Amino acid sequence: MTPTEEAEATRQVILRMEAALAANSNDMAAHFHEDFRWMGNQGCGTKPDLQAFRNNWQLPIRAAFTERDYKTDRFICEGEWASCFGHIEATHSGTFMGIEATGKRVKIPYMDFWKVEDGRIKDNWVSVDFPSVLAQLGRDVFDGHGWEHYDDGTATPQHPK
């Protein structure tokens, strides 16, 4: 297999898995290696296997957010590695981080990095922007101290001399 063919095969594995997630499939074993690991950022946790991923990520996100539409902005694939960034547009229909359902449509930004072995996903490093989601639901996890104030000119960072 050429490097281009290997990258495309890896991409197809990810696209099939994403389609299964979007279709609310419960048959994730077809897409994930038996030694699968999911490593998320703070607030998302880590999942040592497919069952933990399903019980402690897939089902809770489905319960909190319905009418999900997955929007991948960009895929980058090289050999057995793939990455993407995008977002999920979803309705806040269940409790999320202690916030009862609001019915609001939210945007859930994410980045994923996958390693594919034997045609299935072996490892998945994930960063989901939960502070952004919480802000859309009215909770500022930075309590007004986010650095966006530096970007919009309403604050100036203090640098040591």
Secondary structure as UniProt FT lines:
FT   HELIX           3..22
FT   TURN            23..24
FT   TURN            29..31
FT   STRAND          32..40
FT   TURN            42..44
FT   STRAND          46..47
FT   HELIX           50..53
FT   HELIX           54..58
FT   HELIX           59..64
FT   STRAND          65..78
FT   TURN            79..80
FT   STRAND          81..92
FT   TURN            97..98
FT   STRAND          105..117
FT   TURN            118..119
FT   STRAND          120..128
FT   HELIX           130..136
FT   TURN            137..138
FT   TURN            141..144
FT   HELIX           148..151
FT   TURN            152..153
//
